[in-house]
Structure formats: C-alpha cells, structure tokens
Amino acid sequence: MVERASDVARIALLYDILKAEALSPRASVDVARKAIQMDLTGATWRKSSFSGGNGGTCVEIAIVPGSKEGSEYVIAMRDSRRPDGPVLIFTPAEWEAFTLGVQDGEFDLA
C-alpha cells in the first residue's frame, strides 16, 4: 500500500505518462503483428553484469533497428533461460518508463 504523498504523486505521474503513451486496441494489434514479424536472429543480446553465472533468473536485452511508434530503434527483452521464447519490444520511451518503475520497486513481488 502506498502511503506517502510523494509516492502517490510519483505513481500518478507514471500512470499518466503510460496512459498518454498507450495505444488504441487497433494500434496495439498492428504493433504486435509487426513485432512478431521482427527478425531478431542477428541481434546481439546482453545480460546484466549483476546476473552472475549461477543460472538464476535473468533477462537479456538487445537494441535493434526497427520502428515502433516512429522510433528508429527498439529495445527487445527476453528470458535468458528461454532464448527462443517470447520477446517484449519497447520503444525508448517505454523502456525508460519500465526501468524507472523497476528502480522504484514498482514490480517487486514482496
């Protein structure tokens, strides 16, 4: 539960940013179709230096040329244990919002 006014204000601002960036359902389908067709076979995947070599839960990212909502490149993210599994595709603005949320503990399970 969020109790501090500063936390509420920050979350409200993030929500407003993400809501403003959100696509219509039709546009979301179009983006998903393009992402499915994106060729990532030549992508250079990088793992965090904090991940270590213990086979734990890690994600990998790749910055690849491509267009999503007019950007010149996209950030692709995948589970390092399932390299042939699904890939999330972010615009630079979406990536920034996501990483800020991670840093603020927005996605912490505990």
PyMOL commands that place a pseudoatom at each C-alpha (Angstrom):
pseudoatom trace, name=CA, resn=MET, resi=1, chain=A, elem=C, hetatm=0, pos=[0.000, 0.000, 0.000]
pseudoatom trace, name=CA, resn=VAL, resi=2, chain=A, elem=C, hetatm=0, pos=[1.268, 3.448, -0.904]
pseudoatom trace, name=CA, resn=GLU, resi=3, chain=A, elem=C, hetatm=0, pos=[1.062, 5.848, 1.996]
pseudoatom trace, name=CA, resn=ARG, resi=4, chain=A, elem=C, hetatm=0, pos=[3.438, 8.743, 1.381]
pseudoatom trace, name=CA, resn=ALA, resi=5, chain=A, elem=C, hetatm=0, pos=[2.073, 11.639, -0.631]
pseudoatom trace, name=CA, resn=SER, resi=6, chain=A, elem=C, hetatm=0, pos=[5.289, 11.836, -2.662]
pseudoatom trace, name=CA, resn=ASP, resi=7, chain=A, elem=C, hetatm=0, pos=[4.913, 8.168, -3.668]
pseudoatom trace, name=CA, resn=VAL, resi=8, chain=A, elem=C, hetatm=0, pos=[1.283, 8.696, -4.653]
pseudoatom trace, name=CA, resn=ALA, resi=9, chain=A, elem=C, hetatm=0, pos=[2.265, 11.711, -6.767]
pseudoatom trace, name=CA, resn=ARG, resi=10, chain=A, elem=C, hetatm=0, pos=[5.095, 9.806, -8.476]
pseudoatom trace, name=CA, resn=ILE, resi=11, chain=A, elem=C, hetatm=0, pos=[2.855, 6.815, -9.238]
pseudoatom trace, name=CA, resn=ALA, resi=12, chain=A, elem=C, hetatm=0, pos=[0.124, 9.108, -10.550]
pseudoatom trace, name=CA, resn=LEU, resi=13, chain=A, elem=C, hetatm=0, pos=[2.643, 10.806, -12.829]
pseudoatom trace, name=CA, resn=LEU, resi=14, chain=A, elem=C, hetatm=0, pos=[3.941, 7.456, -14.143]
pseudoatom trace, name=CA, resn=TYR, resi=15, chain=A, elem=C, hetatm=0, pos=[0.367, 6.311, -14.720]
pseudoatom trace, name=CA, resn=ASP, resi=16, chain=A, elem=C, hetatm=0, pos=[-0.437, 9.493, -16.651]
pseudoatom trace, name=CA, resn=ILE, resi=17, chain=A, elem=C, hetatm=0, pos=[2.698, 9.093, -18.784]
pseudoatom trace, name=CA, resn=LEU, resi=18, chain=A, elem=C, hetatm=0, pos=[1.932, 5.465, -19.580]
pseudoatom trace, name=CA, resn=LYS, resi=19, chain=A, elem=C, hetatm=0, pos=[-1.739, 6.240, -20.248]
pseudoatom trace, name=CA, resn=ALA, resi=20, chain=A, elem=C, hetatm=0, pos=[-0.768, 9.033, -22.653]
pseudoatom trace, name=CA, resn=GLU, resi=21, chain=A, elem=C, hetatm=0, pos=[1.631, 6.665, -24.436]
pseudoatom trace, name=CA, resn=ALA, resi=22, chain=A, elem=C, hetatm=0, pos=[-0.925, 3.834, -24.601]
pseudoatom trace, name=CA, resn=LEU, resi=23, chain=A, elem=C, hetatm=0, pos=[-2.119, 2.707, -27.976]
pseudoatom trace, name=CA, resn=SER, resi=24, chain=A, elem=C, hetatm=0, pos=[-5.673, 2.100, -29.043]
pseudoatom trace, name=CA, resn=PRO, resi=25, chain=A, elem=C, hetatm=0, pos=[-6.668, -1.578, -29.235]
pseudoatom trace, name=CA, resn=ARG, resi=26, chain=A, elem=C, hetatm=0, pos=[-6.428, -1.473, -33.055]
pseudoatom trace, name=CA, resn=ALA, resi=27, chain=A, elem=C, hetatm=0, pos=[-2.970, 0.128, -32.989]
pseudoatom trace, name=CA, resn=SER, resi=28, chain=A, elem=C, hetatm=0, pos=[-1.841, -2.405, -30.362]
pseudoatom trace, name=CA, resn=VAL, resi=29, chain=A, elem=C, hetatm=0, pos=[-2.773, -5.244, -32.691]
pseudoatom trace, name=CA, resn=ASP, resi=30, chain=A, elem=C, hetatm=0, pos=[-0.847, -3.612, -35.547]
pseudoatom trace, name=CA, resn=VAL, resi=31, chain=A, elem=C, hetatm=0, pos=[2.242, -3.161, -33.352]
pseudoatom trace, name=CA, resn=ALA, resi=32, chain=A, elem=C, hetatm=0, pos=[2.019, -6.757, -32.143]
pseudoatom trace, name=CA, resn=ARG, resi=33, chain=A, elem=C, hetatm=0, pos=[1.852, -8.021, -35.721]
pseudoatom trace, name=CA, resn=LYS, resi=34, chain=A, elem=C, hetatm=0, pos=[4.927, -6.004, -36.666]
pseudoatom trace, name=CA, resn=ALA, resi=35, chain=A, elem=C, hetatm=0, pos=[6.803, -7.203, -33.575]
pseudoatom trace, name=CA, resn=ILE, resi=36, chain=A, elem=C, hetatm=0, pos=[6.001, -10.799, -34.407]
pseudoatom trace, name=CA, resn=GLN, resi=37, chain=A, elem=C, hetatm=0, pos=[7.486, -10.233, -37.838]
pseudoatom trace, name=CA, resn=MET, resi=38, chain=A, elem=C, hetatm=0, pos=[10.618, -8.526, -36.463]
pseudoatom trace, name=CA, resn=ASP, resi=39, chain=A, elem=C, hetatm=0, pos=[13.730, -10.517, -37.294]
pseudoatom trace, name=CA, resn=LEU, resi=40, chain=A, elem=C, hetatm=0, pos=[15.890, -10.810, -34.172]
pseudoatom trace, name=CA, resn=THR, resi=41, chain=A, elem=C, hetatm=0, pos=[18.220, -13.550, -35.437]
pseudoatom trace, name=CA, resn=GLY, resi=42, chain=A, elem=C, hetatm=0, pos=[21.135, -11.137, -35.797]
pseudoatom trace, name=CA, resn=ALA, resi=43, chain=A, elem=C, hetatm=0, pos=[20.508, -9.322, -32.513]
pseudoatom trace, name=CA, resn=THR, resi=44, chain=A, elem=C, hetatm=0, pos=[23.339, -9.017, -30.015]
pseudoatom trace, name=CA, resn=TRP, resi=45, chain=A, elem=C, hetatm=0, pos=[21.841, -9.996, -26.667]
pseudoatom trace, name=CA, resn=ARG, resi=46, chain=A, elem=C, hetatm=0, pos=[23.372, -8.641, -23.459]
pseudoatom trace, name=CA, resn=LYS, resi=47, chain=A, elem=C, hetatm=0, pos=[22.891, -9.893, -19.925]
pseudoatom trace, name=CA, resn=SER, resi=48, chain=A, elem=C, hetatm=0, pos=[23.191, -7.679, -16.867]
pseudoatom trace, name=CA, resn=SER, resi=49, chain=A, elem=C, hetatm=0, pos=[26.601, -7.657, -15.195]
pseudoatom trace, name=CA, resn=PHE, resi=50, chain=A, elem=C, hetatm=0, pos=[24.703, -8.293, -11.945]
pseudoatom trace, name=CA, resn=SER, resi=51, chain=A, elem=C, hetatm=0, pos=[23.305, -11.611, -13.185]
pseudoatom trace, name=CA, resn=GLY, resi=52, chain=A, elem=C, hetatm=0, pos=[26.379, -13.699, -12.380]
pseudoatom trace, name=CA, resn=GLY, resi=53, chain=A, elem=C, hetatm=0, pos=[26.836, -17.143, -13.851]
pseudoatom trace, name=CA, resn=ASN, resi=54, chain=A, elem=C, hetatm=0, pos=[24.649, -19.147, -11.498]
pseudoatom trace, name=CA, resn=GLY, resi=55, chain=A, elem=C, hetatm=0, pos=[21.820, -19.821, -13.933]
pseudoatom trace, name=CA, resn=GLY, resi=56, chain=A, elem=C, hetatm=0, pos=[19.374, -17.727, -11.939]
pseudoatom trace, name=CA, resn=THR, resi=57, chain=A, elem=C, hetatm=0, pos=[16.537, -15.619, -13.192]
pseudoatom trace, name=CA, resn=CYS, resi=58, chain=A, elem=C, hetatm=0, pos=[17.965, -13.201, -15.748]
pseudoatom trace, name=CA, resn=VAL, resi=59, chain=A, elem=C, hetatm=0, pos=[16.767, -11.200, -18.676]
pseudoatom trace, name=CA, resn=GLU, resi=60, chain=A, elem=C, hetatm=0, pos=[18.692, -10.224, -21.760]
pseudoatom trace, name=CA, resn=ILE, resi=61, chain=A, elem=C, hetatm=0, pos=[18.220, -7.122, -23.871]
pseudoatom trace, name=CA, resn=ALA, resi=62, chain=A, elem=C, hetatm=0, pos=[19.141, -6.203, -27.405]
pseudoatom trace, name=CA, resn=ILE, resi=63, chain=A, elem=C, hetatm=0, pos=[18.948, -2.809, -29.052]
pseudoatom trace, name=CA, resn=VAL, resi=64, chain=A, elem=C, hetatm=0, pos=[17.885, -3.368, -32.624]
pseudoatom trace, name=CA, resn=PRO, resi=65, chain=A, elem=C, hetatm=0, pos=[16.952, -1.193, -35.572]
pseudoatom trace, name=CA, resn=GLY, resi=66, chain=A, elem=C, hetatm=0, pos=[13.253, -1.112, -36.079]
pseudoatom trace, name=CA, resn=SER, resi=67, chain=A, elem=C, hetatm=0, pos=[10.254, 1.089, -35.813]
pseudoatom trace, name=CA, resn=LYS, resi=68, chain=A, elem=C, hetatm=0, pos=[7.566, 1.087, -33.217]
pseudoatom trace, name=CA, resn=GLU, resi=69, chain=A, elem=C, hetatm=0, pos=[5.541, 4.253, -32.918]
pseudoatom trace, name=CA, resn=GLY, resi=70, chain=A, elem=C, hetatm=0, pos=[8.071, 6.067, -35.098]
pseudoatom trace, name=CA, resn=SER, resi=71, chain=A, elem=C, hetatm=0, pos=[11.213, 5.253, -33.136]
pseudoatom trace, name=CA, resn=GLU, resi=72, chain=A, elem=C, hetatm=0, pos=[14.423, 4.467, -35.041]
pseudoatom trace, name=CA, resn=TYR, resi=73, chain=A, elem=C, hetatm=0, pos=[15.259, 1.528, -32.786]
pseudoatom trace, name=CA, resn=VAL, resi=74, chain=A, elem=C, hetatm=0, pos=[13.595, -0.701, -30.240]
pseudoatom trace, name=CA, resn=ILE, resi=75, chain=A, elem=C, hetatm=0, pos=[14.737, -2.498, -27.121]
pseudoatom trace, name=CA, resn=ALA, resi=76, chain=A, elem=C, hetatm=0, pos=[13.992, -6.220, -27.132]
pseudoatom trace, name=CA, resn=MET, resi=77, chain=A, elem=C, hetatm=0, pos=[13.919, -8.146, -23.838]
pseudoatom trace, name=CA, resn=ARG, resi=78, chain=A, elem=C, hetatm=0, pos=[13.769, -11.901, -23.292]
pseudoatom trace, name=CA, resn=ASP, resi=79, chain=A, elem=C, hetatm=0, pos=[14.212, -14.522, -20.569]
pseudoatom trace, name=CA, resn=SER, resi=80, chain=A, elem=C, hetatm=0, pos=[17.800, -15.784, -20.732]
pseudoatom trace, name=CA, resn=ARG, resi=81, chain=A, elem=C, hetatm=0, pos=[16.659, -19.305, -19.839]
pseudoatom trace, name=CA, resn=ARG, resi=82, chain=A, elem=C, hetatm=0, pos=[14.225, -19.343, -22.783]
pseudoatom trace, name=CA, resn=PRO, resi=83, chain=A, elem=C, hetatm=0, pos=[16.047, -17.622, -25.649]
pseudoatom trace, name=CA, resn=ASP, resi=84, chain=A, elem=C, hetatm=0, pos=[13.543, -18.996, -28.170]
pseudoatom trace, name=CA, resn=GLY, resi=85, chain=A, elem=C, hetatm=0, pos=[10.592, -17.870, -26.037]
pseudoatom trace, name=CA, resn=PRO, resi=86, chain=A, elem=C, hetatm=0, pos=[8.572, -14.672, -26.248]
pseudoatom trace, name=CA, resn=VAL, resi=87, chain=A, elem=C, hetatm=0, pos=[10.261, -11.290, -26.587]
pseudoatom trace, name=CA, resn=LEU, resi=88, chain=A, elem=C, hetatm=0, pos=[8.983, -7.974, -25.264]
pseudoatom trace, name=CA, resn=ILE, resi=89, chain=A, elem=C, hetatm=0, pos=[9.550, -4.993, -27.545]
pseudoatom trace, name=CA, resn=PHE, resi=90, chain=A, elem=C, hetatm=0, pos=[9.869, -1.488, -26.061]
pseudoatom trace, name=CA, resn=THR, resi=91, chain=A, elem=C, hetatm=0, pos=[10.218, 1.944, -27.618]
pseudoatom trace, name=CA, resn=PRO, resi=92, chain=A, elem=C, hetatm=0, pos=[12.871, 4.099, -25.949]
pseudoatom trace, name=CA, resn=ALA, resi=93, chain=A, elem=C, hetatm=0, pos=[10.134, 5.966, -24.026]
pseudoatom trace, name=CA, resn=GLU, resi=94, chain=A, elem=C, hetatm=0, pos=[8.507, 2.708, -22.897]
pseudoatom trace, name=CA, resn=TRP, resi=95, chain=A, elem=C, hetatm=0, pos=[11.900, 1.334, -21.822]
pseudoatom trace, name=CA, resn=GLU, resi=96, chain=A, elem=C, hetatm=0, pos=[12.588, 4.457, -19.774]
pseudoatom trace, name=CA, resn=ALA, resi=97, chain=A, elem=C, hetatm=0, pos=[9.214, 4.195, -18.014]
pseudoatom trace, name=CA, resn=PHE, resi=98, chain=A, elem=C, hetatm=0, pos=[9.749, 0.477, -17.385]
pseudoatom trace, name=CA, resn=THR, resi=99, chain=A, elem=C, hetatm=0, pos=[13.262, 0.864, -15.959]
pseudoatom trace, name=CA, resn=LEU, resi=100, chain=A, elem=C, hetatm=0, pos=[12.163, 3.756, -13.731]
pseudoatom trace, name=CA, resn=GLY, resi=101, chain=A, elem=C, hetatm=0, pos=[9.391, 1.525, -12.402]
pseudoatom trace, name=CA, resn=VAL, resi=102, chain=A, elem=C, hetatm=0, pos=[11.893, -1.252, -11.715]
pseudoatom trace, name=CA, resn=GLN, resi=103, chain=A, elem=C, hetatm=0, pos=[14.211, 1.140, -9.878]
pseudoatom trace, name=CA, resn=ASP, resi=104, chain=A, elem=C, hetatm=0, pos=[11.308, 2.423, -7.783]
pseudoatom trace, name=CA, resn=GLY, resi=105, chain=A, elem=C, hetatm=0, pos=[10.273, -1.120, -6.805]
pseudoatom trace, name=CA, resn=GLU, resi=106, chain=A, elem=C, hetatm=0, pos=[7.008, -0.897, -8.710]
pseudoatom trace, name=CA, resn=PHE, resi=107, chain=A, elem=C, hetatm=0, pos=[7.232, -4.534, -9.787]
pseudoatom trace, name=CA, resn=ASP, resi=108, chain=A, elem=C, hetatm=0, pos=[8.618, -6.059, -6.586]
pseudoatom trace, name=CA, resn=LEU, resi=109, chain=A, elem=C, hetatm=0, pos=[6.717, -9.163, -5.522]
pseudoatom trace, name=CA, resn=ALA, resi=110, chain=A, elem=C, hetatm=0, pos=[7.368, -8.821, -1.804]
for i in range(1, 110): cmd.bond("trace and resi %d" % i, "trace and resi %d" % (i + 1))
show_as sticks, trace
zoom trace
